[in-house]
Amino acid sequence: MTMIRRGTVLAGGLAVYLLVVGFAGGMAAERIRYDRERADVLARYDGAVREWHATLLRVEHAAEAAR
């Protein structure tokens, strides 16, 4: 009886361990994928902001030159 209970506890513990490791691995993979997508979006946003600032500077310099 004790041997059966010990085997059941070990099997249950192994199942919980594998579940936790699988869950943590899935979370890590999803986080890496999300960070990569986020970096792409931020790079596009940064490029748009830099382009907008360059346009504003050109307008400002043109206005100063017209004076």
CHARMM internal coordinates of N, CA and C (Angstrom, degrees):
IC EDIT
DIST 1 N 1 CA 1.4408
DIST 1 CA 1 C 1.5305
ANGL 1 N 1 CA 1 C 111.10
DIST 1 C 2 N 1.3192
ANGL 1 CA 1 C 2 N 117.30
DIHE 1 N 1 CA 1 C 2 N -43.55
DIST 2 N 2 CA 1.4589
ANGL 1 C 2 N 2 CA 121.63
DIHE 1 CA 1 C 2 N 2 CA -179.20
DIST 2 CA 2 C 1.5236
ANGL 2 N 2 CA 2 C 110.69
DIHE 1 C 2 N 2 CA 2 C -65.82
DIST 2 C 3 N 1.3437
ANGL 2 CA 2 C 3 N 116.30
DIHE 2 N 2 CA 2 C 3 N -37.14
DIST 3 N 3 CA 1.4570
ANGL 2 C 3 N 3 CA 120.31
DIHE 2 CA 2 C 3 N 3 CA -179.41
DIST 3 CA 3 C 1.5282
ANGL 3 N 3 CA 3 C 110.94
DIHE 2 C 3 N 3 CA 3 C -67.33
DIST 3 C 4 N 1.3269
ANGL 3 CA 3 C 4 N 116.99
DIHE 3 N 3 CA 3 C 4 N -38.46
DIST 4 N 4 CA 1.4611
ANGL 3 C 4 N 4 CA 120.91
DIHE 3 CA 3 C 4 N 4 CA 178.72
DIST 4 CA 4 C 1.5299
ANGL 4 N 4 CA 4 C 109.65
DIHE 3 C 4 N 4 CA 4 C -66.75
DIST 4 C 5 N 1.3171
ANGL 4 CA 4 C 5 N 116.81
DIHE 4 N 4 CA 4 C 5 N -43.40
DIST 5 N 5 CA 1.4591
ANGL 4 C 5 N 5 CA 120.84
DIHE 4 CA 4 C 5 N 5 CA 179.46
DIST 5 CA 5 C 1.5300
ANGL 5 N 5 CA 5 C 110.64
DIHE 4 C 5 N 5 CA 5 C -63.96
DIST 5 C 6 N 1.3347
ANGL 5 CA 5 C 6 N 116.61
DIHE 5 N 5 CA 5 C 6 N -39.74
DIST 6 N 6 CA 1.4644
ANGL 5 C 6 N 6 CA 120.52
DIHE 5 CA 5 C 6 N 6 CA 179.86
DIST 6 CA 6 C 1.5323
ANGL 6 N 6 CA 6 C 109.96
DIHE 5 C 6 N 6 CA 6 C -65.22
DIST 6 C 7 N 1.3162
ANGL 6 CA 6 C 7 N 117.02
DIHE 6 N 6 CA 6 C 7 N -42.53
DIST 7 N 7 CA 1.4676
ANGL 6 C 7 N 7 CA 120.68
DIHE 6 CA 6 C 7 N 7 CA 178.07
DIST 7 CA 7 C 1.5194
ANGL 7 N 7 CA 7 C 111.84
DIHE 6 C 7 N 7 CA 7 C -64.02
DIST 7 C 8 N 1.3200
ANGL 7 CA 7 C 8 N 116.46
DIHE 7 N 7 CA 7 C 8 N -38.94
DIST 8 N 8 CA 1.4578
ANGL 7 C 8 N 8 CA 121.21
DIHE 7 CA 7 C 8 N 8 CA 178.40
DIST 8 CA 8 C 1.5237
ANGL 8 N 8 CA 8 C 110.48
DIHE 7 C 8 N 8 CA 8 C -65.54
DIST 8 C 9 N 1.3007
ANGL 8 CA 8 C 9 N 116.85
DIHE 8 N 8 CA 8 C 9 N -42.47
DIST 9 N 9 CA 1.4724
ANGL 8 C 9 N 9 CA 121.23
DIHE 8 CA 8 C 9 N 9 CA 179.05
DIST 9 CA 9 C 1.5223
ANGL 9 N 9 CA 9 C 109.66
DIHE 8 C 9 N 9 CA 9 C -65.15
DIST 9 C 10 N 1.3304
ANGL 9 CA 9 C 10 N 117.30
DIHE 9 N 9 CA 9 C 10 N -43.05
DIST 10 N 10 CA 1.4661
ANGL 9 C 10 N 10 CA 119.97
DIHE 9 CA 9 C 10 N 10 CA 178.90
DIST 10 CA 10 C 1.5297
ANGL 10 N 10 CA 10 C 111.06
DIHE 9 C 10 N 10 CA 10 C -64.61
DIST 10 C 11 N 1.3140
ANGL 10 CA 10 C 11 N 117.58
DIHE 10 N 10 CA 10 C 11 N -42.57
DIST 11 N 11 CA 1.4688
ANGL 10 C 11 N 11 CA 121.35
DIHE 10 CA 10 C 11 N 11 CA 178.58
DIST 11 CA 11 C 1.5312
ANGL 11 N 11 CA 11 C 110.11
DIHE 10 C 11 N 11 CA 11 C -64.07
DIST 11 C 12 N 1.3064
ANGL 11 CA 11 C 12 N 116.64
DIHE 11 N 11 CA 11 C 12 N -42.12
DIST 12 N 12 CA 1.4630
ANGL 11 C 12 N 12 CA 120.43
DIHE 11 CA 11 C 12 N 12 CA 177.65
DIST 12 CA 12 C 1.5146
ANGL 12 N 12 CA 12 C 111.85
DIHE 11 C 12 N 12 CA 12 C -64.65
DIST 12 C 13 N 1.3165
ANGL 12 CA 12 C 13 N 116.29
DIHE 12 N 12 CA 12 C 13 N -42.25
DIST 13 N 13 CA 1.4639
ANGL 12 C 13 N 13 CA 120.40
DIHE 12 CA 12 C 13 N 13 CA 178.18
DIST 13 CA 13 C 1.5215
ANGL 13 N 13 CA 13 C 111.46
DIHE 12 C 13 N 13 CA 13 C -63.83
DIST 13 C 14 N 1.3308
ANGL 13 CA 13 C 14 N 116.41
DIHE 13 N 13 CA 13 C 14 N -40.95
DIST 14 N 14 CA 1.4644
ANGL 13 C 14 N 14 CA 120.64
DIHE 13 CA 13 C 14 N 14 CA 177.84
DIST 14 CA 14 C 1.5240
ANGL 14 N 14 CA 14 C 110.60
DIHE 13 C 14 N 14 CA 14 C -64.58
DIST 14 C 15 N 1.3248
ANGL 14 CA 14 C 15 N 117.00
DIHE 14 N 14 CA 14 C 15 N -40.89
DIST 15 N 15 CA 1.4643
ANGL 14 C 15 N 15 CA 120.65
DIHE 14 CA 14 C 15 N 15 CA 178.89
DIST 15 CA 15 C 1.5280
ANGL 15 N 15 CA 15 C 111.06
DIHE 14 C 15 N 15 CA 15 C -63.16
DIST 15 C 16 N 1.3226
ANGL 15 CA 15 C 16 N 116.98
DIHE 15 N 15 CA 15 C 16 N -43.19
DIST 16 N 16 CA 1.4636
ANGL 15 C 16 N 16 CA 120.97
DIHE 15 CA 15 C 16 N 16 CA 178.83
DIST 16 CA 16 C 1.5263
ANGL 16 N 16 CA 16 C 109.95
DIHE 15 C 16 N 16 CA 16 C -65.33
DIST 16 C 17 N 1.3322
ANGL 16 CA 16 C 17 N 117.33
DIHE 16 N 16 CA 16 C 17 N -41.67
DIST 17 N 17 CA 1.4624
ANGL 16 C 17 N 17 CA 121.58
DIHE 16 CA 16 C 17 N 17 CA 178.62
DIST 17 CA 17 C 1.5253
ANGL 17 N 17 CA 17 C 110.44
DIHE 16 C 17 N 17 CA 17 C -60.24
DIST 17 C 18 N 1.3363
ANGL 17 CA 17 C 18 N 116.47
DIHE 17 N 17 CA 17 C 18 N -48.26
DIST 18 N 18 CA 1.4641
ANGL 17 C 18 N 18 CA 119.91
DIHE 17 CA 17 C 18 N 18 CA -179.89
DIST 18 CA 18 C 1.5226
ANGL 18 N 18 CA 18 C 111.68
DIHE 17 C 18 N 18 CA 18 C -63.93
DIST 18 C 19 N 1.3099
ANGL 18 CA 18 C 19 N 117.08
DIHE 18 N 18 CA 18 C 19 N -36.23
DIST 19 N 19 CA 1.4599
ANGL 18 C 19 N 19 CA 121.13
DIHE 18 CA 18 C 19 N 19 CA 177.23
DIST 19 CA 19 C 1.5309
ANGL 19 N 19 CA 19 C 110.80
DIHE 18 C 19 N 19 CA 19 C -64.04
DIST 19 C 20 N 1.3081
ANGL 19 CA 19 C 20 N 116.55
DIHE 19 N 19 CA 19 C 20 N -45.57
DIST 20 N 20 CA 1.4724
ANGL 19 C 20 N 20 CA 120.88
DIHE 19 CA 19 C 20 N 20 CA -179.77
DIST 20 CA 20 C 1.5304
ANGL 20 N 20 CA 20 C 110.75
DIHE 19 C 20 N 20 CA 20 C -65.65
DIST 20 C 21 N 1.3208
ANGL 20 CA 20 C 21 N 117.70
DIHE 20 N 20 CA 20 C 21 N -43.56
DIST 21 N 21 CA 1.4668
ANGL 20 C 21 N 21 CA 120.78
DIHE 20 CA 20 C 21 N 21 CA 179.48
DIST 21 CA 21 C 1.5294
ANGL 21 N 21 CA 21 C 110.18
DIHE 20 C 21 N 21 CA 21 C -64.59
DIST 21 C 22 N 1.3223
ANGL 21 CA 21 C 22 N 117.37
DIHE 21 N 21 CA 21 C 22 N -41.98
DIST 22 N 22 CA 1.4635
ANGL 21 C 22 N 22 CA 120.70
DIHE 21 CA 21 C 22 N 22 CA 177.68
DIST 22 CA 22 C 1.5152
ANGL 22 N 22 CA 22 C 111.80
DIHE 21 C 22 N 22 CA 22 C -63.70
DIST 22 C 23 N 1.3159
ANGL 22 CA 22 C 23 N 116.59
DIHE 22 N 22 CA 22 C 23 N -41.86
DIST 23 N 23 CA 1.4636
ANGL 22 C 23 N 23 CA 120.80
DIHE 22 CA 22 C 23 N 23 CA 178.75
DIST 23 CA 23 C 1.5252
ANGL 23 N 23 CA 23 C 110.83
DIHE 22 C 23 N 23 CA 23 C -64.27
DIST 23 C 24 N 1.3279
ANGL 23 CA 23 C 24 N 116.77
DIHE 23 N 23 CA 23 C 24 N -45.55
DIST 24 N 24 CA 1.4680
ANGL 23 C 24 N 24 CA 120.49
DIHE 23 CA 23 C 24 N 24 CA -179.95
DIST 24 CA 24 C 1.5326
ANGL 24 N 24 CA 24 C 110.84
DIHE 23 C 24 N 24 CA 24 C -64.79
DIST 24 C 25 N 1.3230
ANGL 24 CA 24 C 25 N 117.08
DIHE 24 N 24 CA 24 C 25 N -39.58
DIST 25 N 25 CA 1.4632
ANGL 24 C 25 N 25 CA 120.05
DIHE 24 CA 24 C 25 N 25 CA 177.63
DIST 25 CA 25 C 1.5172
ANGL 25 N 25 CA 25 C 111.98
DIHE 24 C 25 N 25 CA 25 C -64.66
DIST 25 C 26 N 1.3157
ANGL 25 CA 25 C 26 N 116.35
DIHE 25 N 25 CA 25 C 26 N -40.62
DIST 26 N 26 CA 1.4617
ANGL 25 C 26 N 26 CA 120.34
DIHE 25 CA 25 C 26 N 26 CA 176.75
DIST 26 CA 26 C 1.5141
ANGL 26 N 26 CA 26 C 112.25
DIHE 25 C 26 N 26 CA 26 C -64.50
DIST 26 C 27 N 1.3178
ANGL 26 CA 26 C 27 N 116.53
DIHE 26 N 26 CA 26 C 27 N -40.62
DIST 27 N 27 CA 1.4673
ANGL 26 C 27 N 27 CA 119.86
DIHE 26 CA 26 C 27 N 27 CA 177.50
DIST 27 CA 27 C 1.5245
ANGL 27 N 27 CA 27 C 111.04
DIHE 26 C 27 N 27 CA 27 C -64.06
DIST 27 C 28 N 1.3321
ANGL 27 CA 27 C 28 N 117.12
DIHE 27 N 27 CA 27 C 28 N -41.69
DIST 28 N 28 CA 1.4610
ANGL 27 C 28 N 28 CA 120.56
DIHE 27 CA 27 C 28 N 28 CA 179.76
DIST 28 CA 28 C 1.5216
ANGL 28 N 28 CA 28 C 110.60
DIHE 27 C 28 N 28 CA 28 C -64.29
DIST 28 C 29 N 1.3241
ANGL 28 CA 28 C 29 N 117.42
DIHE 28 N 28 CA 28 C 29 N -43.37
DIST 29 N 29 CA 1.4658
ANGL 28 C 29 N 29 CA 120.56
DIHE 28 CA 28 C 29 N 29 CA 179.51
DIST 29 CA 29 C 1.5262
ANGL 29 N 29 CA 29 C 110.93
DIHE 28 C 29 N 29 CA 29 C -63.93
DIST 29 C 30 N 1.3183
ANGL 29 CA 29 C 30 N 117.16
DIHE 29 N 29 CA 29 C 30 N -41.97
DIST 30 N 30 CA 1.4620
ANGL 29 C 30 N 30 CA 120.41
DIHE 29 CA 29 C 30 N 30 CA 179.11
DIST 30 CA 30 C 1.5231
ANGL 30 N 30 CA 30 C 110.85
DIHE 29 C 30 N 30 CA 30 C -66.05
DIST 30 C 31 N 1.3085
ANGL 30 CA 30 C 31 N 116.85
DIHE 30 N 30 CA 30 C 31 N -38.82
DIST 31 N 31 CA 1.4685
ANGL 30 C 31 N 31 CA 120.46
DIHE 30 CA 30 C 31 N 31 CA 179.11
DIST 31 CA 31 C 1.5252
ANGL 31 N 31 CA 31 C 111.27
DIHE 30 C 31 N 31 CA 31 C -64.33
DIST 31 C 32 N 1.3218
ANGL 31 CA 31 C 32 N 116.79
DIHE 31 N 31 CA 31 C 32 N -41.34
DIST 32 N 32 CA 1.4680
ANGL 31 C 32 N 32 CA 120.79
DIHE 31 CA 31 C 32 N 32 CA 178.51
DIST 32 CA 32 C 1.5198
ANGL 32 N 32 CA 32 C 109.80
DIHE 31 C 32 N 32 CA 32 C -63.23
DIST 32 C 33 N 1.3409
ANGL 32 CA 32 C 33 N 117.25
DIHE 32 N 32 CA 32 C 33 N -44.29
DIST 33 N 33 CA 1.4628
ANGL 32 C 33 N 33 CA 121.03
DIHE 32 CA 32 C 33 N 33 CA 179.40
DIST 33 CA 33 C 1.5316
ANGL 33 N 33 CA 33 C 110.49
DIHE 32 C 33 N 33 CA 33 C -63.73
DIST 33 C 34 N 1.3148
ANGL 33 CA 33 C 34 N 117.30
DIHE 33 N 33 CA 33 C 34 N -43.43
DIST 34 N 34 CA 1.4608
ANGL 33 C 34 N 34 CA 121.77
DIHE 33 CA 33 C 34 N 34 CA 179.69
DIST 34 CA 34 C 1.5287
ANGL 34 N 34 CA 34 C 110.99
DIHE 33 C 34 N 34 CA 34 C -63.01
DIST 34 C 35 N 1.3294
ANGL 34 CA 34 C 35 N 117.17
DIHE 34 N 34 CA 34 C 35 N -43.31
DIST 35 N 35 CA 1.4566
ANGL 34 C 35 N 35 CA 120.25
DIHE 34 CA 34 C 35 N 35 CA 179.80
DIST 35 CA 35 C 1.5224
ANGL 35 N 35 CA 35 C 111.59
DIHE 34 C 35 N 35 CA 35 C -63.16
DIST 35 C 36 N 1.3275
ANGL 35 CA 35 C 36 N 117.11
DIHE 35 N 35 CA 35 C 36 N -37.49
DIST 36 N 36 CA 1.4617
ANGL 35 C 36 N 36 CA 120.61
DIHE 35 CA 35 C 36 N 36 CA 178.82
DIST 36 CA 36 C 1.5231
ANGL 36 N 36 CA 36 C 110.42
DIHE 35 C 36 N 36 CA 36 C -65.41
DIST 36 C 37 N 1.3315
ANGL 36 CA 36 C 37 N 117.42
DIHE 36 N 36 CA 36 C 37 N -44.16
DIST 37 N 37 CA 1.4663
ANGL 36 C 37 N 37 CA 121.09
DIHE 36 CA 36 C 37 N 37 CA 178.06
DIST 37 CA 37 C 1.5302
ANGL 37 N 37 CA 37 C 110.50
DIHE 36 C 37 N 37 CA 37 C -64.70
DIST 37 C 38 N 1.3088
ANGL 37 CA 37 C 38 N 115.99
DIHE 37 N 37 CA 37 C 38 N -40.83
DIST 38 N 38 CA 1.4661
ANGL 37 C 38 N 38 CA 120.46
DIHE 37 CA 37 C 38 N 38 CA -179.67
DIST 38 CA 38 C 1.5197
ANGL 38 N 38 CA 38 C 110.61
DIHE 37 C 38 N 38 CA 38 C -63.88
DIST 38 C 39 N 1.3196
ANGL 38 CA 38 C 39 N 117.38
DIHE 38 N 38 CA 38 C 39 N -40.72
DIST 39 N 39 CA 1.4606
ANGL 38 C 39 N 39 CA 121.29
DIHE 38 CA 38 C 39 N 39 CA 178.78
DIST 39 CA 39 C 1.5288
ANGL 39 N 39 CA 39 C 110.61
DIHE 38 C 39 N 39 CA 39 C -62.64
DIST 39 C 40 N 1.3249
ANGL 39 CA 39 C 40 N 117.45
DIHE 39 N 39 CA 39 C 40 N -39.36
DIST 40 N 40 CA 1.4648
ANGL 39 C 40 N 40 CA 120.59
DIHE 39 CA 39 C 40 N 40 CA 177.87
DIST 40 CA 40 C 1.5221
ANGL 40 N 40 CA 40 C 111.31
DIHE 39 C 40 N 40 CA 40 C -63.72
DIST 40 C 41 N 1.3210
ANGL 40 CA 40 C 41 N 116.31
DIHE 40 N 40 CA 40 C 41 N -44.14
DIST 41 N 41 CA 1.4667
ANGL 40 C 41 N 41 CA 120.67
DIHE 40 CA 40 C 41 N 41 CA 179.57
DIST 41 CA 41 C 1.5260
ANGL 41 N 41 CA 41 C 110.30
DIHE 40 C 41 N 41 CA 41 C -64.11
DIST 41 C 42 N 1.3197
ANGL 41 CA 41 C 42 N 117.09
DIHE 41 N 41 CA 41 C 42 N -44.25
DIST 42 N 42 CA 1.4649
ANGL 41 C 42 N 42 CA 120.04
DIHE 41 CA 41 C 42 N 42 CA -179.79
DIST 42 CA 42 C 1.5254
ANGL 42 N 42 CA 42 C 111.96
DIHE 41 C 42 N 42 CA 42 C -65.69
DIST 42 C 43 N 1.3196
ANGL 42 CA 42 C 43 N 117.62
DIHE 42 N 42 CA 42 C 43 N -34.64
DIST 43 N 43 CA 1.4651
ANGL 42 C 43 N 43 CA 120.69
DIHE 42 CA 42 C 43 N 43 CA 177.64
DIST 43 CA 43 C 1.5296
ANGL 43 N 43 CA 43 C 110.06
DIHE 42 C 43 N 43 CA 43 C -65.29
DIST 43 C 44 N 1.3323
ANGL 43 CA 43 C 44 N 116.83
DIHE 43 N 43 CA 43 C 44 N -42.99
DIST 44 N 44 CA 1.4744
ANGL 43 C 44 N 44 CA 119.62
DIHE 43 CA 43 C 44 N 44 CA 177.71
DIST 44 CA 44 C 1.5302
ANGL 44 N 44 CA 44 C 110.41
DIHE 43 C 44 N 44 CA 44 C -64.17
DIST 44 C 45 N 1.3197
ANGL 44 CA 44 C 45 N 117.19
DIHE 44 N 44 CA 44 C 45 N -41.64
DIST 45 N 45 CA 1.4659
ANGL 44 C 45 N 45 CA 121.52
DIHE 44 CA 44 C 45 N 45 CA 178.87
DIST 45 CA 45 C 1.5282
ANGL 45 N 45 CA 45 C 110.45
DIHE 44 C 45 N 45 CA 45 C -63.13
DIST 45 C 46 N 1.3156
ANGL 45 CA 45 C 46 N 116.87
DIHE 45 N 45 CA 45 C 46 N -44.15
DIST 46 N 46 CA 1.4580
ANGL 45 C 46 N 46 CA 120.83
DIHE 45 CA 45 C 46 N 46 CA 179.57
DIST 46 CA 46 C 1.5241
ANGL 46 N 46 CA 46 C 110.77
DIHE 45 C 46 N 46 CA 46 C -61.70
DIST 46 C 47 N 1.3207
ANGL 46 CA 46 C 47 N 116.87
DIHE 46 N 46 CA 46 C 47 N -41.14
DIST 47 N 47 CA 1.4627
ANGL 46 C 47 N 47 CA 120.39
DIHE 46 CA 46 C 47 N 47 CA 177.42
DIST 47 CA 47 C 1.5205
ANGL 47 N 47 CA 47 C 111.61
DIHE 46 C 47 N 47 CA 47 C -62.65
DIST 47 C 48 N 1.3260
ANGL 47 CA 47 C 48 N 117.13
DIHE 47 N 47 CA 47 C 48 N -41.39
DIST 48 N 48 CA 1.4689
ANGL 47 C 48 N 48 CA 120.84
DIHE 47 CA 47 C 48 N 48 CA 179.20
DIST 48 CA 48 C 1.5253
ANGL 48 N 48 CA 48 C 110.69
DIHE 47 C 48 N 48 CA 48 C -65.75
DIST 48 C 49 N 1.3120
ANGL 48 CA 48 C 49 N 116.92
DIHE 48 N 48 CA 48 C 49 N -40.86
DIST 49 N 49 CA 1.4734
ANGL 48 C 49 N 49 CA 120.39
DIHE 48 CA 48 C 49 N 49 CA 179.35
DIST 49 CA 49 C 1.5318
ANGL 49 N 49 CA 49 C 110.16
DIHE 48 C 49 N 49 CA 49 C -65.44
DIST 49 C 50 N 1.3242
ANGL 49 CA 49 C 50 N 117.06
DIHE 49 N 49 CA 49 C 50 N -43.10
DIST 50 N 50 CA 1.4700
ANGL 49 C 50 N 50 CA 119.92
DIHE 49 CA 49 C 50 N 50 CA 178.59
DIST 50 CA 50 C 1.5299
ANGL 50 N 50 CA 50 C 110.97
DIHE 49 C 50 N 50 CA 50 C -62.98
DIST 50 C 51 N 1.3318
ANGL 50 CA 50 C 51 N 116.43
DIHE 50 N 50 CA 50 C 51 N -40.15
DIST 51 N 51 CA 1.4688
ANGL 50 C 51 N 51 CA 119.85
DIHE 50 CA 50 C 51 N 51 CA 178.42
DIST 51 CA 51 C 1.5214
ANGL 51 N 51 CA 51 C 110.81
DIHE 50 C 51 N 51 CA 51 C -64.82
DIST 51 C 52 N 1.3318
ANGL 51 CA 51 C 52 N 116.90
DIHE 51 N 51 CA 51 C 52 N -40.98
DIST 52 N 52 CA 1.4656
ANGL 51 C 52 N 52 CA 121.16
DIHE 51 CA 51 C 52 N 52 CA 178.77
DIST 52 CA 52 C 1.5248
ANGL 52 N 52 CA 52 C 110.63
DIHE 51 C 52 N 52 CA 52 C -64.05
DIST 52 C 53 N 1.3154
ANGL 52 CA 52 C 53 N 117.21
DIHE 52 N 52 CA 52 C 53 N -43.25
DIST 53 N 53 CA 1.4664
ANGL 52 C 53 N 53 CA 120.14
DIHE 52 CA 52 C 53 N 53 CA 179.28
DIST 53 CA 53 C 1.5255
ANGL 53 N 53 CA 53 C 110.80
DIHE 52 C 53 N 53 CA 53 C -65.04
DIST 53 C 54 N 1.3232
ANGL 53 CA 53 C 54 N 117.37
DIHE 53 N 53 CA 53 C 54 N -38.59
DIST 54 N 54 CA 1.4608
ANGL 53 C 54 N 54 CA 120.52
DIHE 53 CA 53 C 54 N 54 CA 177.33
DIST 54 CA 54 C 1.5250
ANGL 54 N 54 CA 54 C 110.50
DIHE 53 C 54 N 54 CA 54 C -63.17
DIST 54 C 55 N 1.3304
ANGL 54 CA 54 C 55 N 117.08
DIHE 54 N 54 CA 54 C 55 N -40.31
DIST 55 N 55 CA 1.4622
ANGL 54 C 55 N 55 CA 120.97
DIHE 54 CA 54 C 55 N 55 CA 177.51
DIST 55 CA 55 C 1.5200
ANGL 55 N 55 CA 55 C 110.27
DIHE 54 C 55 N 55 CA 55 C -63.22
DIST 55 C 56 N 1.3291
ANGL 55 CA 55 C 56 N 117.22
DIHE 55 N 55 CA 55 C 56 N -44.10
DIST 56 N 56 CA 1.4644
ANGL 55 C 56 N 56 CA 120.26
DIHE 55 CA 55 C 56 N 56 CA 178.67
DIST 56 CA 56 C 1.5228
ANGL 56 N 56 CA 56 C 111.34
DIHE 55 C 56 N 56 CA 56 C -61.92
DIST 56 C 57 N 1.3327
ANGL 56 CA 56 C 57 N 117.32
DIHE 56 N 56 CA 56 C 57 N -39.90
DIST 57 N 57 CA 1.4657
ANGL 56 C 57 N 57 CA 120.17
DIHE 56 CA 56 C 57 N 57 CA 178.59
DIST 57 CA 57 C 1.5224
ANGL 57 N 57 CA 57 C 111.30
DIHE 56 C 57 N 57 CA 57 C -65.70
DIST 57 C 58 N 1.3407
ANGL 57 CA 57 C 58 N 117.00
DIHE 57 N 57 CA 57 C 58 N -39.95
DIST 58 N 58 CA 1.4717
ANGL 57 C 58 N 58 CA 119.41
DIHE 57 CA 57 C 58 N 58 CA 178.10
DIST 58 CA 58 C 1.5260
ANGL 58 N 58 CA 58 C 110.55
DIHE 57 C 58 N 58 CA 58 C -62.88
DIST 58 C 59 N 1.3328
ANGL 58 CA 58 C 59 N 117.25
DIHE 58 N 58 CA 58 C 59 N -42.26
DIST 59 N 59 CA 1.4618
ANGL 58 C 59 N 59 CA 120.95
DIHE 58 CA 58 C 59 N 59 CA 178.47
DIST 59 CA 59 C 1.5231
ANGL 59 N 59 CA 59 C 110.01
DIHE 58 C 59 N 59 CA 59 C -63.67
DIST 59 C 60 N 1.3098
ANGL 59 CA 59 C 60 N 116.65
DIHE 59 N 59 CA 59 C 60 N -43.05
DIST 60 N 60 CA 1.4641
ANGL 59 C 60 N 60 CA 120.41
DIHE 59 CA 59 C 60 N 60 CA -179.78
DIST 60 CA 60 C 1.5264
ANGL 60 N 60 CA 60 C 111.27
DIHE 59 C 60 N 60 CA 60 C -64.01
DIST 60 C 61 N 1.3186
ANGL 60 CA 60 C 61 N 116.96
DIHE 60 N 60 CA 60 C 61 N -43.59
DIST 61 N 61 CA 1.4696
ANGL 60 C 61 N 61 CA 120.23
DIHE 60 CA 60 C 61 N 61 CA 179.11
DIST 61 CA 61 C 1.5366
ANGL 61 N 61 CA 61 C 110.56
DIHE 60 C 61 N 61 CA 61 C -66.56
DIST 61 C 62 N 1.3042
ANGL 61 CA 61 C 62 N 117.61
DIHE 61 N 61 CA 61 C 62 N -37.25
DIST 62 N 62 CA 1.4697
ANGL 61 C 62 N 62 CA 120.73
DIHE 61 CA 61 C 62 N 62 CA 177.90
DIST 62 CA 62 C 1.5303
ANGL 62 N 62 CA 62 C 110.38
DIHE 61 C 62 N 62 CA 62 C -65.42
DIST 62 C 63 N 1.3255
ANGL 62 CA 62 C 63 N 116.68
DIHE 62 N 62 CA 62 C 63 N -38.77
DIST 63 N 63 CA 1.4598
ANGL 62 C 63 N 63 CA 120.50
DIHE 62 CA 62 C 63 N 63 CA 178.82
DIST 63 CA 63 C 1.5314
ANGL 63 N 63 CA 63 C 110.70
DIHE 62 C 63 N 63 CA 63 C -67.88
DIST 63 C 64 N 1.3161
ANGL 63 CA 63 C 64 N 117.38
DIHE 63 N 63 CA 63 C 64 N -38.27
DIST 64 N 64 CA 1.4625
ANGL 63 C 64 N 64 CA 120.43
DIHE 63 CA 63 C 64 N 64 CA 178.65
DIST 64 CA 64 C 1.5216
ANGL 64 N 64 CA 64 C 110.44
DIHE 63 C 64 N 64 CA 64 C -69.77
DIST 64 C 65 N 1.3067
ANGL 64 CA 64 C 65 N 118.01
DIHE 64 N 64 CA 64 C 65 N -36.49
DIST 65 N 65 CA 1.4648
ANGL 64 C 65 N 65 CA 121.35
DIHE 64 CA 64 C 65 N 65 CA 179.72
DIST 65 CA 65 C 1.5080
ANGL 65 N 65 CA 65 C 111.89
DIHE 64 C 65 N 65 CA 65 C -70.03
DIST 65 C 66 N 1.3292
ANGL 65 CA 65 C 66 N 117.01
DIHE 65 N 65 CA 65 C 66 N -27.74
DIST 66 N 66 CA 1.4621
ANGL 65 C 66 N 66 CA 120.35
DIHE 65 CA 65 C 66 N 66 CA 179.66
DIST 66 CA 66 C 1.5151
ANGL 66 N 66 CA 66 C 112.06
DIHE 65 C 66 N 66 CA 66 C -76.10
DIST 66 C 67 N 1.2929
ANGL 66 CA 66 C 67 N 118.71
DIHE 66 N 66 CA 66 C 67 N -14.68
DIST 67 N 67 CA 1.4794
ANGL 66 C 67 N 67 CA 121.46
DIHE 66 CA 66 C 67 N 67 CA -178.55
DIST 67 CA 67 C 1.4807
ANGL 67 N 67 CA 67 C 111.65
DIHE 66 C 67 N 67 CA 67 C -75.32
END
COOR INIT
IC SEED 1 N 1 CA 1 C
IC BUILD
